[in-house]
């Protein structure tokens, strides 16, 4: 066997080396270009180092009856905290702090609230609190916040009764329950004043506050109410008797519901009793994408109130026009943080209101320039700002008075904002067809 | 006219609801009547039956009606295991159940109830789930009858009739009835009391879990680890109303409860209807302590 000439072997080696170097340069450069210019840049939420921490404690319903709303709320809180930490943190007396979230799953059970909040306060040493999701759980958490004199922001509890108990430390970020159905009633008054209304709601504090206020408002507006009833919020699955009574009473329209499960079972059981109201407006459930996924065509043209939708864009320019300061991420930044960091799809109004609670708290701490409860509490009472969620301003009881709601309707598989007209993406379609 | 219309509708819905209540309580009735054990974990086995139906629907696409026999088969095995794990040691070689045995089995099944519900929270989470099953409606003038509830009602009555036939017309059934009346006599005629009692327990569990599967039609978004806490008391009331050990008593008690709940709702709130349904237990206990049926 004859050996290769030495020169030829050297040249082959050189070519191979050059090829390897070229491949490394091209692939490395390509990777660098892809990561920096092509691939979506993930928003990292590793806490910036060299800062102290502000611990914000809360429970959230990751499981149980309120799991749909709770999961969305948690993702909103995480997205907002991430934005604050990535955008300079919270500055107090020239020192910068990270917001650290300390949360536990309350399984949607009222019995879990008091022990868990006591753990959060006494063992985890939370400095500020967020309320759990729902009015009933918020009511339980509020007493613990008051006993321990800690500021608590409510993002998922809107029953007006929360602010009638003389609490000093509980501040609502969202509009109170008594205003939820105002757009629905206004629309019916303007377009179908002859319709007869039925109200059917769960008997928990939020659902009762929303529906009772709505029925009063409807009567004030001259509308006719032919049925008004409640059912036990815990355990009731069969609503056929109530729906039948409403139908037999001659109702044209149905308003009410409760939380996510309530909305779902009301629409499901309408077909069982063979009733197709002309207009349906339900609390909470309607804004969740799962509502449409689980009900299919039966969800079409169902309306409901919403605290916030991504289509409603508040911006620094809006704040400037209103003559109030702006704080926090823009709506698109919040959506970006939410979808990328929290990996939770699109935010719903539960995500928005929960995220807004963190943003408002961060701004209040900065404006108070203190971590002291009394200072932050006083600041919150006087705070009037705009965030991506809308305005924040509370009355002397801590109840929200600055924020405005919107009115939505499922139309051809999408959720359209149908009121107020200033931000509407469509108009109310009537009557409900059930498919 | 409107009131009459409302009453007819609520009566029909009450009858259908009562049928499914009956079958849910029937399993408890069999165990209580034959083995003389009050199964405090009854609600948890209803819950397991409902979850069985949910998962069979999720993974195999079965309807609640189709899942009922599968759940019943699982219930048979679970019932046997339950008897030998929790009851056999306390009951065998005893001619009649004593107060001590009652207390032991009561506490044992109470512990089991807590264990199952907490394990279910870990395994299934507390998130309520449900089965969407809507085969349509029947329309009779103003009266609308959902077919799902109608099918479930028919199947419930068939299950109760089936267990009655089994107990009345088969040799094993006769042995079970003999055991219910006199354990010693059962032994004297050559039947093994432990085998008879285990079979009765297995039958009770089969019916309970099938009832849990059928109940899913009435709980569209309500299958959760704690649902037993609602349906166990309802089952106890039904058995007491009908009379423990009386096979048709389950149906009488269930229909009574279902009709009262739905009819009262025609004139009052749901809260009052449930209170009224439980309230009828008092006169029944005073005037007919052995149940409505003779």
Interface residues (C-beta under 8 A of the other chain):
Chain A: X63 X64 X65 X67 X107 X108 X109 X203 X229 X230 X231 X232 X235 X236 X237 X238 X240 X241 X242 X244 X245 X248 X249 X261 X264 X265 X268 X269 X271 X272 X273 X274 X275 X294
Chain B: X2 X5 X6 X9 X10 X13 X17 X121 X125 X126 X127 X128 X132 X134 X137 X139 X144 X146 X148 X149 X218 X219 X220 X221 X222 X224 X230 X261 X262 X265 X266 X269 X270 X271 X273 X274
